[in-house]
Amino acid sequence: MLPRVFDELRQYWNTDKFKAMYEQAKKARDSLKGGSLHTGGAKTVGTITREMNEFHQYVTENLDSSVQLTPELSTQIWTEKVALDGVQIAAMSAQIAQLTSALAESERRRVAEQQSMSATVQQIKEQVLNLAHRPTTSSPVEDTDDDSDDDDDFVDCTP
């Protein structure tokens, strides 16, 4: 920006007309939290709109219709809702921790059982191999045939 243009803007910003417009716009941007500006943060307009709709629904469900909703009451309700949400989040976090612990214990048991089964299978394999390589201790089977077949093999040499 050229220095001359910046000087002109600075003169305009110092006018009463601009200061009045600035203050009016600032009030329009103020939140109900006591004048804190730019509280949307990284939230998109869609997210903020959804949260506002959820808050409006929460208020209509939980506020007596005879009570007029003032900015102060709205702030109080919002604070209580956020606190309630925090309690619910803490409870859910505790449940998640318990489930995670139970899952880890279940996995530990499964692994231990699998290791035990693998060890048992290995022992059975070793026993089978030992039986296959062991020499037999029983006596050899004797020939119990009667010699009737041997007669057929005998050749008589007499004339």
C-alpha positions in Angstrom: 0.0 0.0 0.0 1.3 3.4 -0.9 2.2 5.6 2.1 -0.1 8.3 0.8 -3.1 5.9 0.8 -2.3 4.7 4.2 -2.2 8.3 5.6 -5.6 8.9 4.1 -7.0 5.8 5.7 -5.6 6.8 9.0 -7.2 10.2 8.8 -10.5 8.5 8.0 -10.2 6.1 10.9 -9.8 9.2 13.2 -13.1 10.8 12.2 -16.1 10.7 14.5 -18.2 9.1 11.8 -15.9 6.1 11.4 -15.4 5.8 15.2 -19.2 5.6 15.7 -19.6 3.1 12.9 -16.7 1.0 14.4 -18.3 1.0 17.9 -21.6 -0.1 16.5 -20.0 -2.9 14.6 -18.0 -3.9 17.6 -21.1 -4.2 19.7 -22.7 -6.3 17.0 -19.8 -8.7 17.1 -19.7 -8.9 20.9 -20.7 -12.2 22.4 -22.9 -12.8 25.4 -19.7 -13.6 27.3 -19.0 -10.0 28.2 -17.5 -8.6 25.0 -15.2 -11.3 23.9 -14.7 -11.0 20.2 -13.9 -13.7 17.6 -15.0 -16.7 19.8 -15.8 -19.0 16.9 -12.2 -20.1 16.6 -11.6 -22.8 14.0 -15.3 -23.8 13.9 -17.1 -23.4 10.6 -20.3 -21.4 10.4 -22.1 -24.6 9.8 -20.7 -26.1 13.0 -21.7 -23.0 15.0 -25.2 -23.0 13.4 -25.6 -26.7 14.3 -24.5 -26.1 17.9 -26.8 -23.1 18.2 -29.7 -25.2 16.9 -28.9 -28.0 19.4 -28.7 -25.5 22.2 -32.0 -23.9 21.2 -33.6 -27.4 21.2 -32.0 -28.1 24.6 -33.4 -24.9 26.0 -36.9 -25.5 24.6 -36.9 -29.0 26.0 -35.6 -28.0 29.5 -36.9 -24.5 30.1 -40.4 -23.8 31.4 -42.3 -21.9 28.7 -43.3 -19.2 31.2 -39.7 -18.2 31.7 -38.3 -15.5 29.5 -34.9 -16.3 28.0 -32.6 -13.4 28.7 -28.9 -13.2 27.7 -27.9 -13.9 31.3 -30.1 -16.9 31.6 -29.0 -18.2 28.2 -25.4 -17.9 29.4 -26.2 -19.7 32.6 -28.0 -22.5 30.8 -25.1 -22.8 28.3 -22.6 -23.0 31.2 -24.7 -25.7 32.9 -25.1 -27.6 29.6 -21.4 -27.5 29.0 -20.8 -28.7 32.5 -23.3 -31.5 32.0 -21.6 -32.4 28.7 -18.3 -32.5 30.5 -19.7 -34.9 33.1 -21.1 -37.1 30.3 -17.7 -37.0 28.5 -16.0 -38.0 31.7 -18.4 -40.9 32.2 -17.9 -42.0 28.6 -14.2 -41.7 29.0 -14.3 -44.0 32.1 -16.4 -46.5 30.1 -14.0 -46.4 27.2 -11.1 -47.0 29.7 -12.9 -50.0 31.2 -13.7 -51.4 27.8 -10.2 -50.9 26.6 -8.9 -52.7 29.7 -11.3 -55.5 29.3 -10.3 -55.9 25.6 -6.6 -55.9 26.5 -7.3 -58.6 29.2 -9.3 -60.7 26.7 -6.5 -60.4 24.1 -4.0 -61.4 26.8 -6.0 -64.5 27.6 -6.5 -65.4 24.0 -2.7 -65.2 23.4 -2.0 -67.3 26.5 -4.5 -69.9 25.4 -3.1 -70.0 21.9 0.5 -70.4 23.3 -0.7 -73.2 25.6 -2.4 -75.0 22.7 0.7 -74.6 20.5 2.8 -76.1 23.2 0.4 -79.0 23.6 0.4 -79.6 19.9 4.2 -79.5 19.8 4.4 -82.1 22.7 2.1 -84.4 20.8 4.1 -84.1 17.6 7.3 -84.9 19.6 5.6 -88.0 21.1 4.5 -89.2 17.7 8.0 -88.7 16.3 9.5 -90.6 19.2 7.2 -93.5 18.7 8.0 -93.7 15.0 11.8 -93.7 15.6 11.7 -96.1 18.6 12.8 -99.7 17.8 10.2 -102.3 18.4 10.8 -104.4 21.6 8.5 -107.3 20.7 10.1 -110.6 19.3 9.9 -111.2 15.6 7.0 -113.2 14.4 7.9 -116.8 13.9 6.9 -118.7 10.8 3.9 -120.8 11.9 3.1 -122.1 8.5 2.8 -125.8 8.2 5.3 -127.1 5.8 2.8 -128.2 3.2 3.9 -125.5 0.8 7.5 -126.6 1.2 6.6 -130.0 -0.3 5.9 -128.3 -3.6 9.3 -126.8 -3.7 11.1 -130.1 -3.0 12.6 -131.8 -6.0 13.2 -135.5 -5.8 16.4 -136.6 -7.4 15.9 -140.4 -7.4 15.4 -142.2 -10.8 
